Amino acid sequence: MEVDVEVIPTVESYPLRHAVLRPHQSAAEVVWENDDEPGTATYGAVERAGRSIVGVATVFPEPAPFDVTEAGVPKGAGGATTTWRLRGMATRPDAQGQGIGTSVLKAVLDHVAAAGGDLLWCNARVSAVAFYKRAGFRTWGPEWVISSIGPHVVMWRWIEPKSAG
């Protein structure tokens, strides 16, 4: 499947978020408070044939739920770490295993780096831990369960700064 990964209006991610991540909930429950905030970006893997969205992820600035110095994360310029949160990452089931999620995640990482972010974190479903580990993420803290969704763990990774020029 050939796709282009591009910034899409967040509202266009809702059908896939609902179908893949929360099919047992109402469609309104995949609309999150940070979706319309300045600085939020949603990326979509858009199928070239038919223009359907087959993968999505949303990213926005948000402090990590842990002390980043305890995690061994180097401080950024000026002594502060700029953290971003990844949320709502989903790939249509028939498109999984084709590198689409990896392509969407690469676009997110590039976005965060270009915005000066130092760290990207997420609440990962335990079933997705291996995917995130392949992308350089590490786990933080114990596993916990989100009612009606399943077991999760916090994951994070350092972001390499974009080189000038």
C-alpha positions as CSV (number, residue, x, y, z in Angstrom):
1,M,0.0,0.0,0.0
2,E,1.4,3.4,-1.0
3,V,0.8,6.3,1.4
4,D,1.8,9.8,1.9
5,V,2.2,11.0,5.5
6,E,1.0,14.5,6.0
7,V,-0.5,16.9,8.5
8,I,-4.3,16.5,8.5
9,P,-7.0,18.2,10.4
10,T,-7.4,16.4,13.7
11,V,-11.1,15.9,13.1
12,E,-10.1,13.6,10.2
13,S,-8.4,11.2,12.6
14,Y,-11.5,10.6,14.6
15,P,-13.0,7.8,12.5
16,L,-9.8,5.8,12.7
17,R,-9.2,6.6,16.4
18,H,-12.7,5.3,17.1
19,A,-12.6,2.2,14.9
20,V,-9.1,1.0,16.1
21,L,-8.6,2.4,19.6
22,R,-12.1,2.8,21.2
23,P,-14.7,1.0,19.2
24,H,-16.6,0.1,22.4
25,Q,-17.0,3.8,23.2
26,S,-19.0,6.6,21.6
27,A,-17.4,8.5,18.7
28,A,-17.4,11.6,20.9
29,E,-15.0,9.9,23.3
30,V,-12.1,10.1,20.8
31,V,-12.2,13.9,20.8
32,W,-9.6,14.9,23.4
33,E,-9.0,18.3,25.1
34,N,-5.7,19.0,23.4
35,D,-6.9,18.3,19.8
36,D,-7.6,22.0,19.1
37,E,-4.8,23.6,21.1
38,P,-2.2,25.7,19.4
39,G,0.9,23.5,18.8
40,T,-1.1,20.3,18.3
41,A,-0.4,18.4,15.1
42,T,-2.1,15.4,13.7
43,Y,-0.4,13.3,11.0
44,G,-2.2,10.9,8.7
45,A,-1.0,8.2,6.4
46,V,-3.1,8.9,3.4
47,E,-3.5,6.1,0.9
48,R,-2.5,7.3,-2.6
49,A,-5.2,5.2,-4.3
50,G,-8.5,6.5,-2.9
51,R,-7.1,9.0,-0.4
52,S,-8.4,7.1,2.6
53,I,-6.6,7.7,5.9
54,V,-5.0,4.4,7.1
55,G,-2.8,5.6,9.9
56,V,-2.9,8.5,12.4
57,A,-1.1,10.1,15.4
58,T,-1.5,13.3,17.3
59,V,1.3,15.1,19.1
60,F,1.3,18.2,21.3
61,P,3.4,19.8,24.0
62,E,2.7,18.3,27.4
63,P,4.9,17.7,30.5
64,A,5.9,14.1,31.0
65,P,4.3,12.3,33.9
66,F,7.7,11.7,35.5
67,D,10.8,13.6,36.5
68,V,12.8,13.5,33.3
69,T,16.1,14.0,35.2
70,E,15.4,10.7,37.1
71,A,14.9,9.0,33.7
72,G,18.4,10.1,32.6
73,V,17.1,12.4,30.0
74,P,19.6,15.2,29.2
75,K,18.4,18.7,29.7
76,G,17.9,20.8,26.6
77,A,19.5,24.2,25.9
78,G,19.0,26.6,28.8
79,G,18.7,23.7,31.3
80,A,15.1,22.8,30.5
81,T,13.6,19.8,28.8
82,T,10.7,20.4,26.3
83,T,8.4,17.4,26.4
84,W,5.7,16.4,23.9
85,R,3.0,13.8,24.1
86,L,2.0,11.3,21.5
87,R,-1.6,10.3,21.5
88,G,-4.2,8.5,19.3
89,M,-1.7,6.5,17.3
90,A,-3.6,4.0,15.2
91,T,-3.3,2.0,12.0
92,R,-6.2,0.5,10.1
93,P,-6.0,-3.3,10.8
94,D,-5.7,-4.3,7.1
95,A,-2.8,-1.9,6.8
96,Q,-0.8,-3.0,9.8
97,G,2.6,-4.7,9.4
98,Q,3.4,-2.6,6.3
99,G,5.5,0.1,7.9
100,I,2.7,2.7,8.0
101,G,2.8,3.2,11.7
102,T,6.6,3.6,11.5
103,S,6.2,6.2,8.8
104,V,3.7,8.2,10.8
105,L,5.9,8.0,13.9
106,K,8.9,9.2,12.0
107,A,6.8,12.3,10.8
108,V,5.9,12.9,14.5
109,L,9.5,12.6,15.6
110,D,10.6,15.0,12.9
111,H,7.8,17.5,13.9
112,V,8.8,17.4,17.6
113,A,12.5,17.8,16.7
114,A,11.8,20.8,14.4
115,A,9.7,22.4,17.1
116,G,12.6,22.1,19.6
117,G,11.2,19.2,21.6
118,D,13.7,17.1,23.6
119,L,11.5,14.2,24.7
120,L,8.4,12.4,23.3
121,W,6.3,10.3,25.6
122,C,3.0,8.3,25.4
123,N,0.7,6.0,27.3
124,A,1.3,2.9,25.2
125,R,-0.9,-0.1,25.1
126,V,1.1,-3.1,26.3
127,S,0.3,-4.7,22.9
128,A,2.3,-1.9,21.2
129,V,5.4,-1.9,23.5
130,A,7.5,-3.8,21.0
131,F,6.6,-1.3,18.2
132,Y,7.7,1.6,20.4
133,K,10.9,-0.2,21.6
134,R,11.9,-0.7,17.9
135,A,11.6,3.1,17.5
136,G,13.9,3.8,20.5
137,F,11.3,4.3,23.2
138,R,11.9,3.1,26.8
139,T,9.3,2.2,29.4
140,W,8.9,4.2,32.6
141,G,7.2,2.9,35.7
142,P,4.8,0.0,36.2
143,E,2.0,-1.2,34.0
144,W,-1.5,-0.1,34.8
145,V,-5.0,-0.7,33.3
146,I,-7.3,1.9,31.8
147,S,-10.8,0.6,32.4
148,S,-12.5,-0.7,29.3
149,I,-9.3,-0.2,27.2
150,G,-6.7,-2.4,28.7
151,P,-3.1,-2.5,30.1
152,H,-0.8,0.4,29.4
153,V,2.7,1.6,30.3
154,V,4.3,5.0,30.0
155,M,7.0,5.1,27.2
156,W,9.4,7.8,26.2
157,R,12.4,8.6,24.0
158,W,14.9,11.4,23.6
159,I,14.5,13.5,20.5
160,E,17.6,14.3,18.5
161,P,17.7,18.0,17.7
162,K,17.3,19.1,14.1
163,S,20.6,20.2,12.7
164,A,20.6,23.7,11.1
165,G,20.9,23.9,7.4
